[in-house]
Amino acid sequence: MTSAPACPRCLGQLAPPDLWSDQFRCASHGDVAPFHQSGSSPADALRQLGRTSSVPVWVPTPMPVHWYVGAVGWAGDERTGARAAALATAGPCPVGGPAEMVLVAESPGIGLAARLAGIDGTDPRELATRPETKVEANGHPTALWPVASPPDRTGYVGEAGGVWLWVLLWPADAALLLLENLVLADLRDRPALVDTLFFGAHTDRLLTPLPDGPAPPG
């Protein structure tokens, strides 16, 4: 089971394709790639996403100690495949307390990761002159630039696999995780990685609305 399709930018309800258009439509944002979140079986959803996604499906290898997968999401339909793929993980923060990290691979113009980062629009705004940190993605050092997120989180964005790579963390000081040599693999190339992951308590982090935006659907 998965959630009903929603707008990746505002989580609003969508009008389905009809005789006049083959696109899902949001009343506020027009034609969009419909956003879905996994239901009761995120492991099965992740396996399916690894087989059908048109963008990378990033998985930490290894997962940070005592961390687990809490939700899987994507934006796209059967016609296009996933044009954005999101993995929500959770575990202990390096400085104490709980923390969450969301990895998003996203084609330009989708808006899922921008919503999670707390910025309006679909893509990163003006970035700093120099990157602030980096991760390894499919064996390649990948520079990440900070994005102007609200103070309750930290967001970084770069490019990997020909699309945006977003790394989003709650709380803001959980960014120290990035100093621990975060290594990412594309599940499309290594489907057996699903069997090495621990799936824990469900998180609604992928339903985080824009600041001052409407509440996520119940």
Residue pairs with C-beta under 8 A, 6 or more apart in sequence:
1 39
1 40
1 41
2 36
2 37
2 38
2 39
2 45
3 36
3 37
3 38
3 39
3 217
4 13
4 217
5 14
5 16
5 24
5 34
5 35
5 36
5 77
6 12
6 13
6 14
6 34
6 35
6 36
6 217
7 13
7 14
7 26
7 28
7 29
7 32
7 34
7 35
8 32
8 33
8 34
8 35
8 75
8 84
8 110
8 111
8 112
8 115
9 26
9 28
9 29
9 32
9 111
9 112
9 114
9 115
9 122
9 210
10 26
10 28
10 29
10 115
10 209
10 210
10 213
10 214
11 35
11 115
11 207
11 209
11 213
11 214
11 216
11 217
12 26
12 27
12 28
12 29
12 214
13 27
13 217
14 24
14 25
14 26
14 32
14 34
15 24
15 25
15 26
15 27
16 24
17 23
17 24
21 31
22 79
23 31
23 32
24 31
24 32
24 33
24 34
24 77
25 31
25 32
26 32
29 111
32 75
32 110
32 111
33 75
33 76
33 77
33 80
33 83
33 84
33 110
34 75
34 76
34 77
35 73
35 74
35 75
35 84
35 112
36 73
36 74
36 75
37 71
37 72
37 73
37 206
37 207
38 44
38 45
38 46
38 71
38 72
38 73
39 45
42 69
42 70
42 71
42 72
42 199
42 202
43 69
43 194
43 197
43 199
45 72
46 57
46 69
46 72
46 87
46 187
46 194
46 197
47 191
47 194
49 57
49 72
49 74
49 82
49 85
49 187
50 57
50 187
50 188
50 191
50 194
51 188
51 191
52 81
52 82
53 74
53 76
53 81
53 82
53 85
53 105
53 188
54 76
54 80
54 81
54 82
54 83
54 107
55 82
55 83
55 84
55 85
55 105
55 106
55 107
55 161
55 163
56 85
56 105
56 137
56 138
56 160
56 161
56 163
56 165
56 186
56 187
56 188
57 82
57 85
57 87
57 105
57 186
57 187
57 188
58 85
58 87
58 103
58 104
58 105
58 137
58 160
58 165
58 184
58 185
58 186
58 187
59 87
59 103
59 184
59 185
59 186
59 187
59 190
59 193
59 197
60 67
60 89
60 103
60 182
60 183
60 184
61 183
61 184
61 185
61 190
61 193
62 183
62 196
63 89
63 91
63 197
63 198
64 89
64 91
64 101
64 177
64 180
64 182
65 91
66 91
66 92
67 89
67 90
67 91
67 92
67 101
67 198
68 89
68 90
68 91
68 197
68 198
68 199
68 200
68 201
69 87
69 88
69 89
69 197
69 198
69 199
69 200
70 88
70 89
70 90
70 100
70 199
70 200
70 201
70 202
70 203
70 205
71 86
71 87
71 88
71 202
71 203
71 204
71 205
71 206
72 86
72 87
72 88
73 85
73 86
73 88
73 112
73 206
74 82
74 84
74 85
74 86
75 82
75 83
75 84
75 106
75 110
75 112
76 82
76 83
76 84
83 106
83 107
83 110
84 104
84 105
84 106
84 107
84 110
84 112
84 113
85 104
85 105
85 106
86 102
86 103
86 104
86 112
86 113
86 116
86 206
87 102
87 103
87 104
88 100
88 101
88 102
88 203
88 205
88 206
89 100
89 101
89 102
89 103
90 98
90 99
90 100
90 101
90 200
90 201
90 203
90 205
91 98
91 99
92 98
92 99
93 99
93 171
93 173
93 174
93 176
94 173
94 174
94 176
94 177
94 180
95 173
95 174
95 176
97 171
99 169
99 170
99 171
99 174
99 177
100 169
100 170
100 174
100 203
100 205
101 167
101 168
101 169
101 170
101 174
101 177
102 116
102 166
102 167
102 168
102 169
102 205
102 206
103 165
103 166
103 167
103 168
103 184
104 112
104 113
104 116
104 164
104 165
104 166
104 168
105 160
105 161
105 163
105 164
105 165
105 166
106 112
106 113
106 163
106 164
106 166
107 163
107 164
108 122
108 123
108 163
108 164
109 122
109 123
110 122
111 121
111 122
111 123
113 157
113 164
113 166
113 168
114 120
114 121
114 122
114 123
114 124
115 208
115 209
115 210
116 155
116 166
116 168
116 205
116 206
116 208
117 147
117 149
117 153
117 155
117 157
117 166
117 168
118 149
118 150
118 153
118 155
118 208
118 210
118 211
119 125
119 147
119 148
119 149
119 155
120 210
123 164
124 145
124 147
124 157
124 164
125 147
125 148
127 145
127 146
127 147
127 157
128 145
128 146
131 143
131 144
131 145
131 158
132 144
132 145
132 146
132 156
133 143
133 144
133 156
133 175
133 178
133 179
134 141
134 142
134 143
134 144
134 158
135 141
135 142
135 144
135 158
135 165
135 167
135 178
135 182
135 183
135 184
136 142
136 181
136 182
136 183
136 184
137 160
137 161
137 165
137 184
137 186
138 160
138 161
138 184
138 185
138 186
138 189
140 160
142 158
142 159
142 160
142 165
143 158
144 156
144 157
144 158
144 165
144 167
144 178
145 156
145 157
145 158
146 154
146 155
146 156
147 155
147 156
147 157
149 155
149 168
149 172
150 211
151 172
152 170
152 171
152 172
153 168
153 169
153 170
153 171
153 172
154 168
154 169
154 172
154 173
154 174
154 175
155 166
155 167
155 168
155 169
156 166
156 167
156 168
156 175
156 178
157 164
157 165
157 166
157 167
158 164
158 165
159 165
160 184
161 186
165 184
167 178
167 182
169 175
169 177
169 178
170 205
185 193
187 193
187 194
204 216
207 216
207 217
208 216
209 215
209 216
